[in-house]
């Protein structure tokens, strides 16, 4: 077998031997690559967790930001440089996260159940009864939340603020740009680019609400959109929430020449909502209320993994290094040096791709004949992975592993493995 960047071509050649199609006349290389990628990306990680795909995900926190999406691959080409190359869209870099998890080098709890996590770190909604009153118009209204001081942010990270709206990875993928969170430029705002209404409603998790009652007695609700100003990421863009799938609408109002880039925004650190235009006129004297989540930032000591999102508590007051064990999603292609560690899987991948082709073409006889060889290769790949795990002995109450033989630091014992 050839190695390095020729691995992809080796797999293609082997697939052709199995399906007995030596040339592009019956099935093209491009179509075979599609089958290879579908088996490699969607099947392998579901069939078994490989030791060679186990890795570490590490990132730096952002002051005041409590939620972080699983990262996405950039758009990749199946056959780079080819005029007929097909692209594969953004794809999660990791299959999932698992313990152990560390923040600042100290192990912290990683949970996957919201009930357990928020029992420890409850999200208490701050109901601010009156932050303003209607004047008979839709706006503009500038509102100052009394729980936060309205002064310029100091050079050092603030110790308090508001939790921010969030857009999950489904929403990020829908934008077509691998930018998380989505940032909106001044040009897009001034040209009324439809950034809010193009986001799936189900992908937006708001954390800040302004409410009131209009002249008909109907409820008026404004919420943050999970999108931020490019010129200042501490400003969240406000919207009129709507029904799924694409019911959210931007807040407009006000003459275009006077449109400020901070209009219809909330500053999460100062609590200042600037030049808000409601979807309807607020009668004079009607209360304007706010619902939000107030926090004291600090060193995060717990992580929730849910909906492909990592939530930290407490929200970080500065940058901290977060490290979590993960299984890599094998979305990289085999025509680069990145494929070298997976060379031993070449026959397994080829048989998996050929198996899909034989299934789709209805060649039952060939499928059944080669199934035993596919299973054999899968077992060999699995055994190679399992050998790595057997190097570590299983801990018992009598062994001298972590947590035994002394008090240690952070609940760990002083014993050795």
CORHU-V910557 format. One record per pair of residues at least 12 apart in sequence whose ideal C-beta (glycine too) atoms are under 8 Angstrom apart, sorted by the first residue. I is the first residue (numbers start at 1). GAP is how many residues later the second one is. Records with the same first field share a line. If there is no record, write none. Layout:
# CORHU-V910557
I=GAP ; GAP
This chain:
# CORHU-V910557
1=342 ; 345
3=337 ; 340
4=333 ; 335 ; 336
5=330 ; 331 ; 332 ; 334
7=327 ; 328 ; 332 ; 333 ; 335 ; 336 ; 339
8=25 ; 28 ; 325 ; 326 ; 327 ; 331
9=326
10=336
11=25 ; 323 ; 335 ; 338 ; 339 ; 342
12=17 ; 20 ; 21 ; 24
14=332 ; 333 ; 336 ; 337 ; 340
15=17 ; 20 ; 21 ; 335 ; 338 ; 339 ; 342
16=16
18=332 ; 333 ; 336 ; 340 ; 348 ; 352
19=335 ; 338 ; 339 ; 344 ; 347
20=346
27=330
29=50
30=48 ; 49 ; 52 ; 54 ; 56
32=321 ; 325
33=45 ; 46 ; 300
34=44 ; 52
35=318 ; 319 ; 321 ; 322
36=298 ; 313 ; 314 ; 317
37=41 ; 51 ; 296
38=315 ; 318
39=310 ; 313 ; 314 ; 316 ; 317
40=290 ; 294 ; 309 ; 312 ; 313
41=47 ; 50 ; 288 ; 289 ; 290
43=309
44=286 ; 305 ; 308
45=50 ; 282 ; 284 ; 285
47=331
48=330 ; 333 ; 334 ; 337
49=46 ; 278 ; 336
50=277 ; 331 ; 332 ; 335
51=333 ; 334 ; 335 ; 337 ; 338
52=289 ; 290 ; 333
53=42 ; 274 ; 275 ; 277
54=271 ; 272 ; 273 ; 274
55=39 ; 270 ; 271 ; 272 ; 273
56=267 ; 268 ; 269 ; 270
57=14 ; 36 ; 37 ; 40 ; 266 ; 267 ; 268 ; 269
58=263 ; 264 ; 265 ; 266
59=12 ; 262 ; 263
60=259 ; 260 ; 261 ; 262
61=239 ; 251 ; 255 ; 257 ; 258 ; 259 ; 261
62=254 ; 257
63=94 ; 95 ; 234 ; 253 ; 254 ; 255 ; 256
64=93 ; 94 ; 97 ; 100 ; 170 ; 204 ; 205 ; 233 ; 251 ; 252 ; 253
65=99 ; 250 ; 251
66=97 ; 98 ; 229 ; 245 ; 246 ; 247 ; 249 ; 250
67=97 ; 99 ; 242 ; 243 ; 244 ; 245
68=241 ; 242 ; 244 ; 254
69=98 ; 99 ; 100 ; 103 ; 111 ; 239 ; 240 ; 241
70=22 ; 23 ; 24 ; 27 ; 99 ; 238 ; 239 ; 240
71=21 ; 22 ; 23 ; 109
72=18 ; 19 ; 20 ; 21 ; 97 ; 100 ; 101 ; 106 ; 108
73=17 ; 18 ; 19 ; 20 ; 105 ; 256 ; 258 ; 259
74=16 ; 104
75=12 ; 13 ; 14 ; 15 ; 103
76=12 ; 255 ; 256 ; 257
77=256
78=255
79=256
80=255
88=243
89=84
90=82 ; 83 ; 88
91=238 ; 240
92=77 ; 216 ; 237 ; 239
93=235 ; 236 ; 238
94=232 ; 233 ; 234 ; 235
95=231 ; 232 ; 233 ; 234
96=209 ; 230 ; 231
97=13 ; 208 ; 213 ; 227 ; 228 ; 229
98=12 ; 226 ; 227 ; 228 ; 229
99=226
100=224 ; 225
101=202 ; 221 ; 222 ; 223 ; 224
102=219 ; 220 ; 221 ; 222
103=196 ; 197 ; 198 ; 200 ; 209 ; 217 ; 218 ; 219 ; 220
104=195 ; 216 ; 217
105=216
106=304
107=303 ; 305
108=192 ; 193 ; 194 ; 195
109=192 ; 193 ; 194
110=193 ; 195 ; 214
111=191 ; 192 ; 193 ; 194
112=192 ; 193 ; 194
114=190 ; 192
117=185 ; 187 ; 194 ; 196
118=186
120=182 ; 193
121=181 ; 192 ; 193
123=40 ; 170
124=169 ; 170
125=166 ; 167 ; 168
126=21 ; 164 ; 165 ; 166 ; 167 ; 168
127=162 ; 163 ; 164
128=17 ; 18 ; 19 ; 161 ; 162 ; 163 ; 164
129=158 ; 160
130=157 ; 158 ; 159
131=12 ; 13 ; 14 ; 15 ; 79 ; 157 ; 158 ; 159
132=155 ; 156
133=151 ; 152 ; 153 ; 154 ; 155
134=78 ; 147 ; 148 ; 149 ; 150 ; 151 ; 152 ; 153 ; 154
135=147 ; 149
136=145 ; 146 ; 147 ; 148
137=144 ; 145
138=115 ; 139 ; 140 ; 141 ; 142 ; 143 ; 144
139=114 ; 115 ; 136 ; 137 ; 138 ; 139
140=113 ; 114 ; 123 ; 135 ; 136 ; 137
141=132 ; 134 ; 135 ; 136 ; 137 ; 141 ; 147
142=130 ; 131 ; 132 ; 133 ; 134
143=67 ; 129 ; 130 ; 133 ; 145 ; 147
144=127 ; 128 ; 129
145=17 ; 126 ; 127 ; 128 ; 145 ; 147
146=125
147=124 ; 147
148=12 ; 13 ; 14 ; 121 ; 122 ; 123 ; 146
149=121 ; 122
150=120 ; 121 ; 122
151=119
152=118
153=81 ; 116 ; 117
157=140 ; 160 ; 161
158=111 ; 139 ; 159
159=137 ; 138 ; 139 ; 158
160=134 ; 135 ; 136 ; 137
161=107 ; 108 ; 110 ; 133 ; 134 ; 136 ; 154
162=45 ; 46 ; 104 ; 106 ; 107 ; 109 ; 130 ; 131 ; 132 ; 133
163=44 ; 45 ; 105 ; 129 ; 130 ; 131 ; 132 ; 152
164=43 ; 44 ; 60 ; 62 ; 64 ; 72 ; 104
165=39 ; 40 ; 41 ; 42 ; 43 ; 58 ; 59 ; 60 ; 61 ; 62 ; 71
166=15 ; 38 ; 39 ; 41 ; 60 ; 143
167=13 ; 14 ; 15 ; 32 ; 36 ; 37 ; 38 ; 58 ; 59 ; 60
168=35 ; 37 ; 139 ; 140 ; 141
169=139 ; 140
170=30 ; 32 ; 33
171=28 ; 29 ; 32 ; 33 ; 55
174=24 ; 25 ; 26 ; 29
175=23 ; 24
181=45 ; 46 ; 47 ; 52
182=13 ; 17 ; 44 ; 45 ; 46
183=44 ; 45 ; 46 ; 47 ; 50
184=43 ; 44 ; 45 ; 46 ; 53
185=45 ; 46
186=43 ; 44 ; 45 ; 75
189=70 ; 72
190=66 ; 69 ; 71
192=58 ; 60
194=56
195=32 ; 55
196=29 ; 31 ; 41 ; 43 ; 52 ; 53 ; 54
197=49 ; 51 ; 52 ; 53
198=48
199=26 ; 27 ; 28 ; 47 ; 49
200=44 ; 45 ; 46
201=40 ; 41 ; 42 ; 43 ; 44 ; 45 ; 46 ; 47
202=42 ; 43
204=21 ; 22 ; 37 ; 44
205=21
206=17 ; 18 ; 19 ; 20 ; 35
207=17 ; 85 ; 86
208=15 ; 16 ; 28 ; 30 ; 58 ; 60 ; 82 ; 83 ; 84 ; 85
209=12 ; 13 ; 14 ; 81 ; 82 ; 83
210=12 ; 13 ; 28 ; 63 ; 66 ; 68 ; 78 ; 79 ; 80
211=77 ; 78 ; 79 ; 80
212=66 ; 70 ; 74 ; 75 ; 76 ; 77
213=69 ; 70 ; 73 ; 74
214=64 ; 66 ; 67 ; 68 ; 69
215=65 ; 66 ; 68
218=62
220=58 ; 59 ; 60 ; 62
221=19 ; 20
222=16 ; 17 ; 18 ; 29 ; 54 ; 56 ; 57
223=15 ; 16 ; 17 ; 18
224=12 ; 13 ; 14 ; 15 ; 42
225=12 ; 13 ; 14 ; 23
229=32 ; 33 ; 36
231=30
232=30
234=33 ; 34 ; 35
235=27 ; 30 ; 31 ; 32 ; 33
236=29 ; 30 ; 32
237=13 ; 27 ; 28
238=13 ; 26 ; 27 ; 28 ; 35 ; 38
239=12
240=39
249=30
250=14
251=13 ; 25 ; 26 ; 27 ; 28
252=25
253=24 ; 25
254=21 ; 23
260=14 ; 15
262=12 ; 13
263=12 ; 14
264=12 ; 13
273=17
295=19 ; 20
296=18
297=17 ; 18 ; 19 ; 20
298=16 ; 17 ; 18 ; 19
299=15 ; 17 ; 18 ; 21
300=12 ; 13 ; 14 ; 15 ; 16 ; 20 ; 22
301=12 ; 13
303=19 ; 21
310=12 ; 14
330=12
334=15
344=37 ; 40
345=36
347=30
348=26 ; 29 ; 30 ; 32 ; 33
351=19 ; 22 ; 23 ; 26
352=22 ; 26
354=16
355=12 ; 15 ; 16 ; 19
358=12
392=25
400=13 ; 15 ; 16 ; 17
401=12 ; 14 ; 16
402=13 ; 15
